[in-house]
């Protein structure tokens, strides 16, 4: 079944205490592939770049991804995660 609602993707770089350090939020495909035109079984390839601030303090940070509707309500993660964001990778910033 086709999705009846448009969703945005968020990619957040989050500090150990849960603060968002950097982020990108947009509709899939650089805003050109809204979820309402996705076809069942279709694979969507979507690339994102997140600019990490030059003055980021040393420490461990995690990239997380998820979807939310236009009211700001996040979707729950069904597989591979807990809550409303999927942990992608942890990075360590050193000076």
C-alpha positions as CSV (number, residue, x, y, z in Angstrom):
1,X,0.0,0.0,0.0
2,X,1.2,3.5,-0.7
3,X,1.9,5.8,2.1
4,X,-0.7,8.5,2.5
5,X,1.4,10.9,4.5
6,X,4.7,12.7,3.8
7,X,7.6,12.1,6.2
8,X,10.9,13.9,6.7
9,X,14.2,12.1,7.5
10,X,16.4,13.3,10.3
11,X,20.1,12.6,10.7
12,X,21.4,13.8,14.1
13,X,24.8,13.8,15.6
14,X,24.1,13.4,19.3
15,X,26.5,13.8,22.3
16,X,26.7,11.3,25.1
17,X,24.3,13.5,27.2
18,X,21.7,13.5,24.4
19,X,22.3,17.0,23.0
20,X,22.0,17.4,19.2
21,X,25.4,18.7,18.0
22,X,24.6,18.7,14.2
23,X,21.7,17.7,12.1
24,X,20.1,17.4,8.7
25,X,16.3,17.2,8.3
26,X,14.6,16.9,4.9
27,X,12.3,14.9,2.7
28,X,14.0,11.9,1.0
29,X,15.9,12.4,-2.2
30,X,16.9,16.0,-1.4
31,X,13.2,16.8,-1.1
32,X,12.4,15.3,-4.5
33,X,11.2,11.8,-3.4
34,X,8.4,12.4,-0.9
35,X,7.2,9.2,0.9
36,X,3.8,9.5,-0.8
37,X,5.2,8.5,-4.2
38,X,7.2,5.4,-2.9
39,X,6.1,2.2,-4.4
40,X,5.7,-1.1,-2.4
41,X,9.1,-3.0,-2.5
42,X,10.9,0.0,-4.0
43,X,14.4,0.7,-2.7
44,X,15.2,4.3,-2.0
45,X,18.8,5.3,-2.0
46,X,19.3,8.6,-0.1
47,X,22.6,10.3,0.8
48,X,23.1,12.8,3.5
49,X,26.0,14.8,4.7
50,X,26.2,16.2,8.2
51,X,28.6,19.1,8.8
52,X,30.4,18.4,12.1
53,X,31.3,21.7,13.8
54,X,35.0,22.5,13.8
55,X,34.9,23.4,17.6
56,X,33.2,20.1,18.7
57,X,34.6,19.1,22.1
58,X,36.5,15.8,22.4
59,X,34.2,12.9,23.2
60,X,32.0,10.2,21.9
61,X,29.1,11.0,19.6
62,X,26.4,8.9,17.8
63,X,24.7,9.4,14.5
64,X,21.0,8.5,14.6
65,X,18.4,8.5,11.9
66,X,14.6,8.4,11.9
67,X,11.4,9.7,10.3
68,X,8.8,12.2,11.4
69,X,5.6,13.7,10.1
70,X,5.0,17.3,9.3
71,X,3.6,17.9,12.8
72,X,7.0,16.8,14.2
73,X,5.8,13.4,15.5
74,X,8.5,10.8,15.1
75,X,7.8,7.3,13.9
76,X,8.7,4.3,16.1
77,X,11.6,2.1,14.9
78,X,10.2,-1.3,14.1
79,X,13.5,-3.2,13.7
80,X,17.1,-2.7,14.8
81,X,16.5,0.0,17.3
82,X,14.6,1.2,20.3
83,X,12.3,4.2,20.5
84,X,12.1,6.6,17.6
85,X,15.7,6.8,16.3
86,X,18.0,4.2,14.9
87,X,21.6,4.3,16.0
88,X,23.9,4.3,13.0
89,X,27.5,4.7,14.2
90,X,29.4,6.0,17.1
91,X,32.4,8.3,16.5
92,X,35.1,9.5,18.8
93,X,36.4,13.1,18.5
94,X,40.0,13.6,19.8
95,X,42.2,16.7,19.8
